[in-house]
Structures are given as structure tokens and as C-alpha cells.
Amino acid sequence: MGFRMPRARERGKMLDIALQQFLATLPATDVERVIQFGSHARGSLRSSSDDDALRWLRQAEHDLDDAHFVITGNRHGLACFLSQQSAEKGVKAFLFACGAEAVWGHSVAELCRDAAELDGTFEPIIPLGASLDKYYIPTRCPDSLPGGIPAEAFDIWDAEKAVKTTQTILSHVRKRMRDLQPNERE
């Protein structure tokens, strides 16, 4: 398995102690009210920060934007690599949003398999991830190809296909992460 679920109970105890210590200091201040927010306040505590998943997703989206940008400069191998990186970070964002404490690995297909253990809708995404995995090393390392260099081995077709595949994966990740959010009206 490429991820570890949190020890939320232990983290909850640590946060309770820290909160009590903080509240004990308040009588010596002019603070009139303390508003607690986040997963601890909601009772849905995870060991990772609430914003970890969003940070991973933001970087995934930035990497995809960079892939679009470098295509305009005919850097097709780099666009393929950035697409793989974007999809990898996007699926990691989903795993963190599900409460994973740590996530290992760089294979998008393997990360999608991990995600499918938590959410079966990732099962059909696995082959898309596998199609991006071939861009992880050969787009960067000259000794990973039988001849030439990565900058000459990938073309616009490869880059556009990689970008489109990543857009599909990130779209799925965003939808599933939205579905994980508690209904604000409840």
C-alpha cells in the first residue's frame, strides 16, 4: 500500500492538550472570545492539516498550467513530464483529503490503485495513470532512451495527449474531493 491512514485519536489528544494550554493563558489577556475551526472543531480530525490536500491540488493545477505553457515553446518532453507530475500530485491530494497521513510513490497508476481502495470510482482512472507513468523518467534522462535525448523524443501529439489525460484525472479528483466535503447546510 502506498499510503498510511492517520492516528487521529493520538493527534486529537495532542490538540486537546494544546488547546487547553492555550485557553489557560487567556485570562491574562484581553481576549473576549475564541472561535475554534477546522477538522478538530468539526469532529472530523485527521492527522494531516486540513489544507494539505488543497496545497497538493493547487500545485497539481499549477504544474498542469506549466505544461500548457511549455507546449507553446515546443518543450514537448517537459510538457509530458509536467503532466505526469500534475496527475501524481492530484491523486495524492485526493488521498490526503481522504485522511492519509503519508503517501508514497510516483506511479500515477499505483496511486490511483490506492485511491480506488478508498473510492471505487478511481478504478477506471488507473489505465489513464499508467499512460502517464511512461513520462516519469524518459522525459528527463538521456540514458532512459535507446538513442537521442528526451528533448528530441517527444512531440506535440505526446504533449497534448498527456495534458488531456491529466485534465481528465484532475477533473475526477476535484469532483471526488468536493464530494468528500461535508454539506455546509446540514
KOLGUBA-491523 format. One line per 2 residues: their letters; for each residue x, y, z of N, C-alpha, C. Coordinates in steps of 0.1 Angstrom, whole numbers, padded with zeros to 4 digits. Each point is the difference from the previous one (the first is absolute). Layout:
KOLGUBA-491523
A = X Y Z X Y Z X Y Z; ...;
***
This chain:
KOLGUBA-491523
MG = 0009 -0012 0000 -0009 0012 0000 0009 0012 0000; -0004 0011 -0007 0008 0012 -0001 -0004 0011 0008;
FR = -0009 -0002 0010 -0004 0011 0009 -0002 -0006 0014; 0000 0009 0010 -0003 -0004 0014 -0011 0009 0005;
MP = -0010 -0006 0006 -0011 0008 0005 0004 0005 0014; -0006 0010 0005 0005 0007 0011 -0003 -0007 0014;
RA = 0007 0005 0009 -0003 -0004 0014 -0007 0012 0006; -0012 0002 -0004 -0008 0012 0003 -0002 0001 0015;
RE = -0002 -0011 0007 -0003 0000 0014 0012 0006 0008; 0012 -0004 -0004 0012 0005 0006 0002 0015 -0003;
RG = -0003 0004 -0012 0001 0014 -0004 -0010 0008 0007; -0012 -0005 0002 -0011 0006 0007 0004 0003 0015;
KM = 0006 -0009 0006 0005 0001 0014 0010 0012 0001; 0009 0000 -0010 0011 0010 0000 -0007 0014 -0002;
LD = -0009 0001 -0009 -0007 0012 -0003 -0008 0005 0012; -0007 -0010 0007 -0007 0004 0012 0009 0006 0011;
IA = 0011 -0006 0002 0010 0004 0010 0005 0014 -0004; 0003 0002 -0013 0005 0013 -0005 -0011 0011 0002;
LQ = -0012 -0004 -0003 -0012 0010 0001 -0002 0003 0015; 0001 -0009 0009 -0002 0003 0014 0012 0009 0005;
QF = 0012 -0003 -0005 0011 0009 0004 -0002 0014 -0005; -0005 0001 -0012 -0002 0013 -0006 -0011 0008 0008;
LA = -0011 -0007 0002 -0011 0006 0008 0004 0004 0014; 0009 -0007 0006 0005 0003 0013 0007 0014 0000;
TL = 0006 0004 -0011 0007 0012 -0001 -0009 0012 -0002; -0013 -0002 -0004 -0009 0011 -0004 -0004 0009 0012;
PA = -0002 -0005 0012 -0004 0010 0010 0010 0011 0002; 0012 -0001 -0003 0010 0010 0001 0000 0010 -0012;
TD = -0010 -0002 -0009 0000 0008 -0012 -0014 0008 -0001; -0001 0008 -0011 -0013 0006 -0002 -0009 -0007 -0010;
VE = 0003 -0013 -0003 -0008 -0008 -0009 -0013 -0002 0006; -0011 0003 -0008 -0013 -0002 0005 -0007 -0013 -0005;
RV = 0005 -0004 -0011 -0006 -0012 -0006 0010 -0008 -0009; -0001 -0013 0001 0008 -0009 -0009 -0009 -0008 -0008;
IQ = 0003 0000 -0013 -0008 -0007 -0010 0009 -0011 -0005; -0004 -0013 0002 0008 -0011 -0005 -0006 -0004 -0013;
FG = 0009 -0004 -0010 -0005 -0004 -0013 0009 -0011 -0005; -0004 -0006 -0011 0008 -0011 -0006 -0005 -0013 0004;
SH = 0007 -0010 -0004 -0004 -0014 0003 -0002 -0003 0015; 0008 0005 0008 -0001 -0002 0014 -0013 0005 0006;
AR = -0004 0012 -0005 -0013 0006 0005 -0012 -0008 -0006; 0002 -0005 -0012 -0011 -0007 -0007 -0002 -0014 0005;
GS = 0011 -0005 0007 0000 -0014 0005 0004 -0010 -0011; 0006 0005 -0011 0004 -0008 -0011 0015 0000 -0001;
LR = 0007 0000 0011 0014 0002 0001 0008 -0011 -0008; 0010 0005 -0007 0010 -0009 -0007 0013 0004 0005;
SS = 0010 -0009 -0002 0013 0004 0005 0007 0010 -0008; -0004 0002 -0013 0006 0010 -0008 -0009 0012 0001;
SD = 0006 0011 -0004 -0006 0013 0000 -0012 0000 -0010; -0010 0008 0003 -0011 0001 -0009 0004 0005 -0014;
DD = 0010 0009 0000 0004 0006 -0013 0010 -0008 -0008; 0005 -0011 0006 0010 -0008 -0008 -0005 -0005 -0013;
AL = -0012 -0005 -0001 -0006 -0005 -0012 -0001 0012 -0010; -0005 0011 0005 -0002 0011 -0009 0013 0006 -0005;
RW = 0011 -0001 0008 0013 0005 -0005 0005 -0010 -0011; -0002 -0013 0002 0005 -0009 -0011 -0008 0002 -0012;
LR = -0013 0003 0001 -0009 0002 -0012 0004 0013 -0007; 0003 0010 0008 0004 0013 -0006 0013 -0002 -0008;
QA = 0009 -0007 0005 0013 -0002 -0007 -0002 -0009 -0012; -0009 -0010 0001 -0004 -0008 -0012 -0005 0009 -0011;
EH = -0009 0009 0003 -0006 0009 -0010 0011 0010 -0005; 0009 0004 0008 0011 0009 -0005 0009 -0008 -0010;
DL = 0003 -0013 0004 0008 -0008 -0009 -0007 -0002 -0014; -0013 -0002 0001 -0007 -0002 -0013 0000 0013 -0008;
DD = -0001 0012 0007 0001 0013 -0007 0013 0001 -0006; 0011 -0004 0007 0014 0001 -0006 0001 -0009 -0012;
AH = -0007 -0012 0000 0001 -0009 -0011 -0006 0007 -0013; -0011 0007 0002 -0006 0007 -0011 0010 0011 -0005;
FV = 0006 0007 0009 0010 0010 -0003 0011 -0005 -0008; 0007 -0011 0004 0012 -0004 -0006 -0003 -0006 -0014;
IT = -0013 -0005 -0002 -0003 -0004 -0014 0001 0011 -0010; -0003 0012 0004 0001 0012 -0009 0015 0002 -0004;
GN = 0009 -0005 0008 0014 0002 -0003 0006 -0013 -0006; -0009 -0009 -0004 0005 -0013 -0006 0008 -0008 0009;
RH = -0002 0000 0013 0007 -0008 0010 -0010 -0012 0003; -0001 -0008 -0009 -0010 -0011 0001 0003 -0010 0010;
GL = 0012 -0004 0001 0004 -0010 0011 -0002 0006 0014; 0003 0013 0002 -0003 0006 0012 -0015 0001 0003;
AC = -0008 0003 -0010 -0014 0000 0002 -0005 -0014 0004; 0005 -0010 -0006 -0004 -0014 0004 0004 -0003 0015;
FL = 0012 0004 0004 0004 -0002 0014 -0008 0008 0009; -0003 0013 -0003 -0008 0008 0009 -0014 -0005 0001;
SQ = -0005 -0006 -0011 -0014 -0006 0001 0000 -0012 0009; 0011 -0008 -0001 0001 -0012 0010 0001 0005 0014;
QS = 0008 0010 0002 0001 0006 0014 -0013 0006 0005; -0007 0006 -0009 -0013 0006 0004 -0010 -0011 0004;
AE = -0001 -0010 -0008 -0009 -0011 0004 0004 -0007 0013; 0013 -0002 0001 0005 -0006 0013 -0004 0008 0012;
KG = 0002 0013 -0001 -0003 0009 0011 -0015 0001 0003; -0008 -0001 -0011 -0014 0001 0001 -0006 -0012 0007;
VK = 0005 -0012 -0003 -0005 -0012 0007 0005 0000 0014; 0012 0004 0002 0005 0002 0014 -0009 0009 0008;
AF = -0005 0011 -0006 -0009 0009 0007 -0012 -0007 0004; -0006 -0009 -0009 -0012 -0007 0004 0003 -0009 0012;
LF = 0011 -0007 0000 0004 -0009 0011 0001 0007 0013; 0006 0012 -0001 0001 0009 0012 -0014 0004 0005;
AC = -0008 0004 -0010 -0014 0004 0003 -0008 -0011 0007; 0003 -0013 -0003 -0006 -0011 0006 0005 -0003 0014;
GA = 0011 0007 0003 0005 -0002 0014 0014 -0007 0000; 0006 -0002 -0011 0013 -0007 0000 0010 0009 0008;
EA = 0008 -0007 0008 0010 0007 0008 0013 0002 -0008; 0003 -0009 -0009 0011 0000 -0008 -0003 -0007 -0013;
VW = 0006 0004 -0011 -0002 -0006 -0013 0013 -0002 -0007; 0003 -0013 -0005 0012 -0003 -0006 -0001 -0003 -0014;
GH = 0010 0002 -0008 0000 -0004 -0014 -0002 0011 -0010; 0004 -0004 -0012 -0001 0010 -0011 -0008 -0005 -0012;
SV = -0004 -0013 0001 -0008 -0006 -0011 -0014 0005 0001; -0005 0006 -0010 -0014 0005 0000 -0009 -0012 0001;
AE = 0003 -0011 -0008 -0009 -0011 0000 0000 -0007 0014; 0011 -0001 0007 0000 -0005 0014 -0008 0009 0009;
LC = 0002 0013 -0001 -0007 0009 0009 -0015 -0001 -0003; -0004 -0002 -0013 -0014 -0002 -0003 -0005 -0013 0006;
RD = 0008 -0010 0000 -0004 -0013 0007 -0002 0002 0015; 0008 0008 0006 -0002 0004 0014 -0013 0007 0002;
AA = -0002 0010 -0009 -0012 0008 0001 -0013 -0009 -0002; 0002 -0010 -0009 -0012 -0009 -0003 -0003 -0009 0012;
EL = 0009 -0002 0009 -0002 -0007 0013 -0010 0008 0008; 0001 0013 -0001 -0009 0009 0008 -0012 0005 -0007;
DG = 0001 0000 -0013 -0011 0005 -0009 0001 -0008 -0013; -0010 -0009 -0002 0000 -0008 -0012 0000 0007 -0013;
TF = -0005 0013 0000 0000 0007 -0013 0013 0003 -0006; 0011 -0003 0008 0013 0002 -0006 0005 -0012 -0008;
EP = -0007 -0011 0001 0003 -0012 -0007 0002 0003 -0015; -0009 0006 -0007 0002 0003 -0015 0011 0010 -0003;
II = 0004 0007 0011 0011 0010 -0002 0014 -0006 0000; 0001 -0012 0005 0013 -0007 0001 0007 0000 -0014;
PL = -0007 -0005 -0011 0007 0000 -0013 0005 0014 -0005; -0008 0010 0004 0005 0013 -0004 0013 0004 0007;
GA = 0000 -0004 0013 0012 0003 0008 0012 -0008 -0006; -0003 -0012 -0004 0011 -0009 -0006 0006 0007 -0013;
SL = -0009 0006 -0008 0004 0006 -0012 0010 0012 0003; -0002 0007 0012 0009 0011 0003 0013 -0005 0007;
DK = 0000 -0012 0006 0012 -0004 0007 0012 -0002 -0010; -0003 -0002 -0012 0011 -0002 -0010 0008 0013 -0002;
YY = -0006 0011 0005 0007 0013 -0002 0008 0004 0013; 0000 -0008 0010 0007 0004 0012 0016 0000 -0001;
IP = 0006 -0010 -0006 0014 0001 -0002 0005 0003 -0014; -0006 -0006 -0010 0005 0002 -0014 -0001 0015 -0005;
TR = -0008 0008 0006 -0001 0014 -0004 0012 0008 0006; 0008 -0006 0009 0010 0008 0006 0014 -0006 -0001;
CP = 0001 -0013 -0001 0013 -0006 0001 0005 -0006 -0014; 0011 0005 -0006 0004 -0005 -0013 0004 -0015 0000;
DS = 0004 -0005 0011 0003 -0014 0000 -0012 -0010 0001; -0012 0006 0001 -0012 -0008 0001 -0006 -0003 -0014;
LP = 0007 0006 -0010 -0005 -0002 -0014 0011 -0008 -0008; -0004 -0007 -0010 0010 -0008 -0008 0009 0009 -0008;
GG = -0003 0012 -0003 0008 0009 -0007 -0006 0014 0000; 0008 0010 -0002 -0005 0014 0000 -0001 0005 0015;
IP = -0008 0011 0001 -0002 0006 0013 -0015 0002 0001; -0005 0001 0013 -0014 0002 0002 -0006 0012 -0007;
AE = 0008 0011 -0001 -0006 0012 -0007 -0003 -0003 -0014; 0006 -0010 -0006 -0003 -0003 -0014 -0010 -0012 -0002;
AF = -0003 -0007 0011 -0007 -0012 -0001 -0016 0001 0000; -0004 0012 0006 -0014 0002 0001 -0005 0011 -0008;
DI = -0012 -0002 -0006 -0006 0010 -0009 -0013 0007 0005; -0005 0008 -0008 -0012 0007 0004 -0012 -0009 0003;
WD = -0001 -0011 -0007 -0010 -0010 0002 0001 -0006 0014; 0013 -0004 0004 0002 -0005 0014 -0004 0010 0010;
AE = 0004 0013 -0002 -0002 0010 0010 -0015 0003 0002; -0007 0001 -0012 -0015 0003 0001 -0008 -0012 0006;
KA = 0005 -0012 -0003 -0007 -0012 0006 0002 0000 0015; 0013 0003 0004 0003 -0001 0014 -0008 0011 0008;
VK = -0001 0012 -0006 -0008 0011 0006 -0014 -0004 0001; -0006 -0005 -0010 -0014 -0004 0000 -0003 -0011 0010;
TT = 0009 -0010 0001 -0002 -0010 0009 0001 0005 0015; 0009 0009 0002 0001 0006 0013 -0012 0009 0004;
QT = -0005 0007 -0010 -0013 0008 0002 -0011 -0010 0005; -0001 -0011 -0006 -0011 -0010 0003 0002 -0005 0015;
IL = 0013 -0003 0003 0002 -0005 0014 -0002 0011 0010; 0005 0012 -0003 -0003 0011 0010 -0014 0004 0001;
SH = -0008 -0001 -0010 -0014 0003 0000 -0007 -0011 0009; 0004 -0012 -0001 -0005 -0011 0009 0004 0003 0014;
VR = 0012 0003 0003 0005 0003 0013 -0008 0011 0006; -0002 0011 -0007 -0007 0012 0006 -0014 -0004 0003;
KR = -0007 -0008 -0009 -0014 -0004 0003 0000 -0009 0012; 0009 -0009 0002 -0001 -0009 0011 0004 0007 0013;
MR = 0009 0010 -0001 0003 0008 0012 -0012 0008 0004; -0007 0006 -0009 -0012 0008 0003 -0010 -0009 0007;
DL = -0001 -0012 -0005 -0010 -0010 0006 0004 -0004 0014; 0013 0002 0004 0004 -0004 0013 -0003 0011 0010;
QP = -0003 0013 -0005 -0002 0011 0009 -0014 -0002 0007; -0001 0003 0013 -0013 -0001 0006 -0009 0011 -0005;
NE = -0013 -0003 -0001 -0010 0009 -0004 -0001 0012 0010; 0003 0011 -0005 0000 0012 0009 -0014 0003 0006;
RE = -0010 -0004 -0007 -0013 0003 0004 -0006 -0009 0011; 0008 -0011 0003 -0005 -0010 0010 0002 0006 0014;
***
